[in-house]
């Protein structure tokens, strides 16, 4: 599912909508920290916890892409 969501992000199509989908996917994956913190070894991360922690970085990158797209569209509307 994430690979299918990444294709429009790479192509630069529907960035806000696909970014929102990616944030939902990352949030769903990160719920394991709340549901079963013993699996992740929080606060000292196990290998599983480190693997899940990458979703925090992916979520931050997605929010950055959404913000850049919104700024670009605002600039384009201002110029018109």
DRENPA-3360 file (N, C-alpha, C; in nm, 2 decimals, always signed):
BEGIN
1 = XXXXXXXX = +0.08/-0.12/+0.00/+0.00/+0.00/+0.00/+0.09/+0.13/+0.00 ~ +0.19/+0.12/+0.08/+0.28/+0.24/+0.08/+0.35/+0.27/-0.05 ~ +0.38/+0.16/-0.12/+0.45/+0.18/-0.25/+0.35/+0.24/-0.35 ~ +0.22/+0.20/-0.34/+0.12/+0.26/-0.43/+0.10/+0.41/-0.40 ~ +0.11/+0.44/-0.27/+0.10/+0.58/-0.23/+0.22/+0.66/-0.27 ~ +0.34/+0.60/-0.28/+0.46/+0.67/-0.31/+0.47/+0.71/-0.46 ~ +0.40/+0.64/-0.54/+0.41/+0.67/-0.69/+0.36/+0.81/-0.72 ~ +0.24/+0.85/-0.67/+0.19/+0.98/-0.70/+0.28/+1.09/-0.63;
9 = XXXXXXXX = +0.34/+1.06/-0.51/+0.42/+1.15/-0.45/+0.55/+1.18/-0.53 ~ +0.60/+1.08/-0.59/+0.72/+1.09/-0.68/+0.68/+1.17/-0.80 ~ +0.56/+1.14/-0.86/+0.52/+1.21/-0.98/+0.47/+1.35/-0.95 ~ +0.45/+1.38/-0.83/+0.40/+1.52/-0.80/+0.26/+1.54/-0.82 ~ +0.18/+1.44/-0.81/+0.04/+1.45/-0.84/-0.04/+1.43/-0.71 ~ -0.14/+1.51/-0.69/-0.23/+1.50/-0.57/-0.15/+1.49/-0.44 ~ -0.06/+1.58/-0.43/+0.04/+1.57/-0.31/-0.04/+1.58/-0.18 ~ -0.13/+1.67/-0.17/-0.20/+1.68/-0.04/-0.28/+1.56/+0.00;
17 = XXXXXXXX = -0.35/+1.50/-0.10/-0.43/+1.39/-0.07/-0.35/+1.26/-0.04 ~ -0.25/+1.24/-0.12/-0.16/+1.12/-0.10/-0.08/+1.14/+0.03 ~ -0.04/+1.26/+0.06/+0.03/+1.29/+0.18/-0.06/+1.26/+0.30 ~ -0.18/+1.29/+0.30/-0.28/+1.26/+0.41/-0.29/+1.11/+0.42 ~ -0.30/+1.04/+0.31/-0.31/+0.89/+0.32/-0.18/+0.84/+0.38 ~ -0.07/+0.89/+0.35/+0.06/+0.84/+0.41/+0.06/+0.87/+0.56 ~ +0.01/+0.98/+0.60/+0.01/+1.01/+0.74/-0.09/+0.92/+0.82 ~ -0.20/+0.88/+0.75/-0.29/+0.79/+0.82/-0.22/+0.65/+0.83;
25 = XXXXXXXX = -0.15/+0.61/+0.72/-0.08/+0.48/+0.73/+0.03/+0.48/+0.83 ~ +0.10/+0.59/+0.84/+0.21/+0.60/+0.95/+0.15/+0.60/+1.09 ~ +0.04/+0.67/+1.10/-0.03/+0.67/+1.23/-0.08/+0.53/+1.27 ~ -0.13/+0.46/+1.18/-0.18/+0.33/+1.20/-0.07/+0.23/+1.25 ~ +0.05/+0.25/+1.18/+0.16/+0.17/+1.22/+0.22/+0.20/+1.36 ~ +0.21/+0.33/+1.39/+0.27/+0.38/+1.52/+0.18/+0.35/+1.64 ~ +0.06/+0.30/+1.61/-0.03/+0.27/+1.73/+0.03/+0.15/+1.81 ~ +0.12/+0.08/+1.75/+0.18/-0.03/+1.83/+0.25/+0.02/+1.95;
33 = XXXXXXXX = +0.30/+0.14/+1.95/+0.37/+0.20/+2.07/+0.27/+0.22/+2.18 ~ +0.14/+0.24/+2.15/+0.04/+0.25/+2.25/-0.02/+0.12/+2.29 ~ -0.04/+0.03/+2.19/-0.11/-0.09/+2.22/-0.02/-0.19/+2.29 ~ +0.11/-0.21/+2.24/+0.20/-0.30/+2.30/+0.34/-0.25/+2.31 ~ +0.36/-0.16/+2.41/+0.49/-0.09/+2.42/+0.60/-0.19/+2.46 ~ +0.57/-0.31/+2.51/+0.67/-0.41/+2.55/+0.74/-0.46/+2.42 ~ +0.66/-0.47/+2.31/+0.72/-0.52/+2.19/+0.83/-0.43/+2.13 ~ +0.80/-0.30/+2.15/+0.90/-0.20/+2.09/+1.01/-0.18/+2.19;
41 = XXXXXXXX = +1.00/-0.21/+2.31/+1.10/-0.19/+2.41/+1.12/-0.04/+2.45 ~ +1.01/+0.03/+2.43/+1.01/+0.18/+2.47/+1.05/+0.19/+2.61 ~ +1.13/+0.28/+2.66/+1.21/+0.39/+2.59/+1.34/+0.34/+2.53 ~ +1.39/+0.22/+2.57/+1.51/+0.17/+2.50/+1.47/+0.08/+2.39 ~ +1.48/+0.13/+2.27/+1.42/+0.06/+2.15/+1.49/-0.08/+2.12 ~ +1.41/-0.17/+2.09/+1.45/-0.30/+2.03/+1.46/-0.28/+1.88 ~ +1.50/-0.38/+1.81/+1.50/-0.38/+1.67/+1.37/-0.34/+1.61 ~ +1.26/-0.40/+1.67/+1.13/-0.37/+1.62/+1.09/-0.22/+1.64;
49 = XXXXXXXX = +1.13/-0.17/+1.76/+1.10/-0.03/+1.79/+1.18/+0.06/+1.69 ~ +1.30/+0.03/+1.66/+1.38/+0.11/+1.57/+1.31/+0.11/+1.43 ~ +1.26/-0.01/+1.39/+1.20/-0.02/+1.26/+1.07/+0.07/+1.25 ~ +1.00/+0.07/+1.36/+0.87/+0.15/+1.37/+0.91/+0.30/+1.38 ~ +1.02/+0.33/+1.44/+1.05/+0.47/+1.45/+1.08/+0.54/+1.32 ~ +1.11/+0.46/+1.22/+1.13/+0.52/+1.08/+1.00/+0.59/+1.04 ~ +0.88/+0.54/+1.08/+0.76/+0.60/+1.04/+0.74/+0.74/+1.10 ~ +0.81/+0.77/+1.21/+0.81/+0.91/+1.26/+0.88/+1.00/+1.16;
57 = XXXXXXXX = +0.99/+0.96/+1.10/+1.06/+1.03/+1.00/+0.98/+1.04/+0.87 ~ +0.92/+0.94/+0.83/+0.84/+0.94/+0.71/+0.72/+1.03/+0.73 ~ +0.66/+1.04/+0.85/+0.55/+1.13/+0.87/+0.60/+1.27/+0.87 ~ +0.71/+1.30/+0.92/+0.77/+1.44/+0.92/+0.80/+1.48/+0.77 ~ +0.85/+1.39/+0.69/+0.88/+1.42/+0.55/+0.75/+1.44/+0.48 ~ +0.65/+1.37/+0.51/+0.52/+1.38/+0.44/+0.46/+1.52/+0.48 ~ +0.46/+1.56/+0.60/+0.41/+1.69/+0.64/+0.49/+1.80/+0.57 ~ +0.62/+1.78/+0.55/+0.70/+1.88/+0.48/+0.65/+1.89/+0.34;
65 = XXXXXXXX = +0.63/+1.78/+0.27/+0.58/+1.78/+0.13/+0.45/+1.85/+0.12 ~ +0.36/+1.82/+0.21/+0.22/+1.88/+0.21/+0.23/+2.03/+0.23 ~ +0.32/+2.08/+0.32/+0.34/+2.22/+0.35/+0.40/+2.29/+0.23 ~ +0.50/+2.23/+0.16/+0.56/+2.29/+0.04/+0.45/+2.30/-0.07 ~ +0.37/+2.20/-0.09/+0.27/+2.20/-0.19/+0.17/+2.31/-0.16 ~ +0.13/+2.32/-0.04/+0.03/+2.43/+0.00/+0.09/+2.57/-0.03 ~ +0.22/+2.59/+0.01/+0.28/+2.71/-0.02/+0.29/+2.74/-0.17 ~ +0.33/+2.64/-0.24/+0.34/+2.66/-0.39/+0.20/+2.70/-0.45;
73 = XXXXXXXX = +0.10/+2.63/-0.41/-0.04/+2.66/-0.46/-0.08/+2.80/-0.42 ~ -0.05/+2.84/-0.29/-0.08/+2.98/-0.25/-0.01/+3.08/-0.33 ~ +0.12/+3.06/-0.36/+0.20/+3.15/-0.44/+0.14/+3.16/-0.58 ~ +0.10/+3.05/-0.64/+0.05/+3.05/-0.77/-0.09/+3.12/-0.77 ~ -0.17/+3.11/-0.67/-0.30/+3.18/-0.67/-0.28/+3.33/-0.65 ~ -0.17/+3.36/-0.57/-0.14/+3.50/-0.55/-0.09/+3.57/-0.68 ~ -0.01/+3.50/-0.76/+0.04/+3.55/-0.88/-0.06/+3.57/-0.99 ~ -0.17/+3.49/-0.98/-0.27/+3.50/-1.09/-0.36/+3.62/-1.08;
% end
